[in-house]
Amino acid sequence: MPTKQRGLILGGGGVTGLAWEIGVLHGLLGAGVPLLEADEVIGTSAGAFAGAALLDPRGIAWAYERQLTGAASEISADFPPEVIGALTSILGDYADDPEEAGRQLGAFAIDARTTDTAARMAVVRERLATAEWPSGCLRMTAIDVRTGKLHLLDRASGVDIVDAAAASGAAPGIWPVVQTSETLWIDGGSVSVSNAQLASAFARCLVISPMTMNFSGASVQSQLDAFAATRSLLITPDPASSEAIGTNPFDADRRPGAAEAGYRQGLALAGEASAIWR
């Protein structure tokens, strides 16, 4: 049974997915949805950064404006077919064993050639523009390469926010593996793009996910449907947002359009979100 009242889960979706999520959050808040009343904000990959932006004392409007102006520099990247194929194959082979899938994806990530670590960490620092956890209710998902287990990193975890966000967004085959102390981490969305299964901890849960499907072939909605005790709403890109986001989630040039489309969608869905939230 759910142990908490309200949860906000923010899924992964690359650079454009982050811009879209920030737009959606800005639209929902602007329309009066009290997202800041969440007992927990759980972010995966892009969603980890979106959660940090939502709870940042500077406000979501500040983060939204940065997406429109490109104030935070990003590294554009391709999403190579061989990486997509590897992720799909591993998750297909270990669909019933998420921890083994996590270990296999970790091994793939360690061997992959990616962007330089220093360059990636510079982007993470600039994207967050803070070295402080904004709130004790923010949690970021990441997978331990050695065990394959999904962890929730927060202010009490002993991991600073820059490392936690980088770990949560360390997409296998795209961005480098992140090390903190003795632990190697990969993207918290490597096995499940939004970790919608975490909604089971809440009586009411709003899930915002740039991606509708996991690489295993399972839909995000099907993960939510498994928890009848949780009243939930899943927000994914509508046709206009999907067009703005495009086909490459790592195309930084599409940030302004994705953010604007997300904002319009957030305004349009505020009524449905409020009904769940209240």
C-alpha positions in Angstrom: 0.0 0.0 0.0 1.2 3.6 -0.7 3.0 5.2 2.3 3.1 8.8 1.0 0.5 11.1 -0.4 1.9 12.9 -3.4 4.7 12.0 -5.7 6.1 13.6 -8.8 8.2 11.4 -11.1 10.2 12.9 -13.9 11.5 10.6 -16.6 14.6 10.6 -18.9 14.7 11.8 -22.4 17.9 13.5 -23.3 18.6 17.2 -23.8 15.4 17.8 -25.6 13.4 15.8 -23.1 14.8 18.0 -20.3 13.7 21.2 -22.2 10.3 19.8 -22.7 9.9 18.7 -19.1 11.0 22.1 -17.8 8.3 23.6 -20.1 5.6 21.3 -18.8 6.5 22.0 -15.2 6.5 25.8 -15.9 3.1 25.5 -17.5 1.6 23.4 -14.8 2.9 25.7 -12.0 1.8 28.8 -13.9 -1.7 27.4 -14.2 -1.8 26.8 -10.4 -1.0 23.2 -10.0 0.8 23.0 -6.5 3.6 20.8 -7.6 5.8 22.1 -4.8 3.6 20.3 -2.3 5.0 16.9 -3.5 6.3 14.7 -0.7 9.0 13.5 -3.1 10.3 14.6 -6.5 12.0 11.6 -8.1 14.0 12.4 -11.2 15.6 10.0 -13.7 18.3 11.2 -16.1 16.9 14.4 -17.7 14.2 14.3 -15.0 16.9 14.6 -12.3 17.9 18.0 -13.8 14.2 18.9 -14.2 13.5 18.1 -10.6 16.5 20.2 -9.5 15.1 23.1 -11.6 11.6 22.7 -10.2 12.9 23.0 -6.6 15.6 25.5 -7.2 15.0 28.7 -5.2 15.5 30.7 -8.4 12.2 29.2 -9.7 11.2 27.2 -12.7 10.7 30.3 -14.8 14.4 31.0 -14.5 15.2 27.4 -15.7 12.7 27.8 -18.6 14.2 31.0 -19.8 17.6 29.4 -19.9 16.2 26.7 -22.2 14.8 29.4 -24.6 18.0 31.4 -24.7 20.5 28.5 -24.6 22.1 30.1 -21.5 23.4 26.7 -20.4 25.8 25.2 -23.0 25.1 21.6 -24.1 27.0 19.0 -26.0 25.0 17.7 -29.0 25.4 14.0 -29.7 24.0 11.4 -32.1 22.0 8.4 -30.8 23.9 5.7 -32.9 21.9 2.7 -34.1 24.5 0.4 -32.6 23.8 1.9 -29.1 20.1 1.6 -29.6 20.5 -2.0 -30.7 22.7 -2.9 -27.8 20.3 -1.4 -25.3 17.3 -3.2 -26.9 19.1 -6.5 -27.1 20.3 -6.5 -23.4 16.9 -5.4 -22.1 15.2 -8.0 -24.2 17.4 -10.8 -22.9 17.0 -9.8 -19.3 13.5 -8.4 -19.3 12.6 -10.4 -16.1 15.8 -9.6 -14.3 16.3 -5.8 -14.0 19.4 -6.0 -11.9 21.2 -8.3 -14.3 20.1 -6.0 -17.1 21.7 -3.2 -15.1 25.0 -5.1 -14.8 25.0 -5.9 -18.5 24.3 -2.3 -19.4 27.0 -1.2 -17.0 29.6 -3.5 -18.7 28.5 -2.1 -22.1 28.8 1.5 -20.8 32.3 0.9 -19.4 33.6 -0.4 -22.7 31.9 2.2 -24.9 33.7 5.3 -26.4 31.9 8.4 -25.2 32.3 12.1 -24.7 35.3 13.2 -22.6 34.4 13.0 -18.8 35.7 16.5 -18.1 33.6 18.0 -20.9 30.5 16.2 -19.7 30.9 17.2 -16.1 31.4 20.9 -17.2 28.0 20.7 -18.9 26.4 19.1 -15.8 27.8 21.9 -13.5 26.6 24.6 -15.9 23.2 23.0 -16.3 22.6 22.9 -12.6 24.3 26.2 -11.9 24.5 25.3 -8.2 26.5 23.0 -5.9 23.7 22.7 -3.3 20.8 20.2 -3.1 17.7 22.4 -3.3 15.5 20.3 -1.1 15.4 17.2 1.0 12.5 15.9 -1.1 14.5 15.6 -4.3 15.8 12.2 -5.2 17.8 11.2 -8.3 17.9 7.6 -9.7 21.2 5.9 -10.7 22.2 2.3 -11.3 25.2 0.8 -9.5 27.3 -0.9 -12.3 28.6 -3.6 -10.0 25.2 -4.8 -8.6 22.8 -3.5 -11.2 20.6 -2.1 -8.5 18.7 1.1 -8.8 19.5 3.7 -6.1 17.8 6.9 -5.1 20.4 9.6 -4.4 19.5 12.6 -2.3 20.9 15.2 0.0 21.4 12.5 2.8 23.2 10.0 0.5 26.6 11.6 0.8 26.8 12.2 -2.9 27.0 15.9 -4.0 24.3 17.1 -6.4 26.7 17.5 -9.4 27.9 13.9 -9.2 24.4 12.6 -8.5 22.9 14.4 -11.5 25.8 13.3 -13.7 25.3 9.7 -12.5 21.6 9.8 -13.1 22.1 11.0 -16.7 25.1 8.8 -17.6 23.4 7.3 -20.7 25.2 4.1 -21.7 27.1 4.5 -24.9 26.5 8.3 -25.0 27.9 9.9 -21.8 30.7 8.5 -19.6 30.2 6.3 -16.5 30.4 8.3 -13.3 32.4 7.3 -10.3 31.8 8.4 -6.7 34.1 7.0 -4.1 34.1 3.2 -4.8 30.9 3.1 -6.9 30.5 3.3 -10.7 27.1 4.6 -11.9 25.1 4.6 -15.1 21.9 6.4 -16.1 19.0 5.6 -13.7 16.8 5.3 -16.8 18.9 2.6 -18.4 16.5 -0.2 -17.5 13.3 1.9 -17.1 13.1 5.3 -18.8 11.0 6.9 -16.1 11.1 4.4 -13.2 7.3 4.7 -13.1 7.2 1.7 -10.8 8.3 4.0 -8.0 4.7 5.5 -8.1 3.7 2.6 -5.9 5.0 4.5 -2.9 2.4 7.2 -3.3 -1.4 7.5 -3.1 -1.4 10.1 -5.9 1.4 10.4 -8.5 2.0 12.6 -11.5 4.5 11.1 -14.0 6.0 13.3 -16.7 8.0 11.3 -19.2 9.5 12.5 -22.5 9.5 8.9 -23.7 6.4 6.6 -23.8 8.3 3.3 -24.2 11.1 1.6 -22.5 13.9 0.0 -24.6 12.5 -3.4 -23.4 9.3 -2.7 -25.3 7.2 -2.2 -22.2 5.2 1.1 -22.1 5.5 3.6 -19.2 1.7 3.5 -18.9 1.8 -0.3 -18.4 4.1 0.2 -15.4 1.7 2.6 -13.8 -1.3 0.4 -14.6 0.2 -2.3 -12.4 -0.4 -0.2 -9.3 -4.2 0.1 -8.8 -3.8 1.6 -5.3 -2.0 4.7 -6.9 -4.1 7.3 -8.5 -1.9 8.5 -11.3 -1.6 10.6 -14.4 1.1 10.1 -17.1 2.0 13.1 -19.2 4.0 12.4 -22.4 4.6 14.6 -25.5 1.5 15.4 -27.6 1.9 15.6 -31.4 3.1 19.2 -31.3 5.7 18.4 -28.6 6.9 15.3 -30.4 7.5 17.3 -33.5 9.4 20.0 -31.6 11.5 17.4 -29.8 12.4 15.6 -33.0 13.9 12.1 -33.4 17.3 12.7 -31.7 17.0 13.4 -27.9 20.5 14.7 -27.8 20.0 17.5 -30.4 20.7 20.6 -28.3 19.5 23.0 -31.0 15.9 21.8 -30.4 15.8 23.0 -26.8 13.8 26.3 -27.3 11.1 24.7 -29.4 10.8 21.7 -27.1 10.5 23.9 -24.0 7.8 26.1 -25.6 5.8 23.1 -26.7 6.1 21.6 -23.2 4.9 24.9 -21.7 1.8 25.0 -23.9 1.1 21.3 -23.1 1.5 22.0 -19.3 -1.0 24.8 -19.5 -3.5 22.6 -21.4 -3.2 19.7 -18.9 -3.3 21.7 -15.7 -6.9 20.7 -15.0 -6.2 17.0 -15.3 -3.1 17.3 -13.2 -4.9 19.2 -10.5 -7.6 16.6 -10.3 -5.0 13.9 -9.6 -2.9 16.1 -7.3 -5.8 17.3 -5.1 
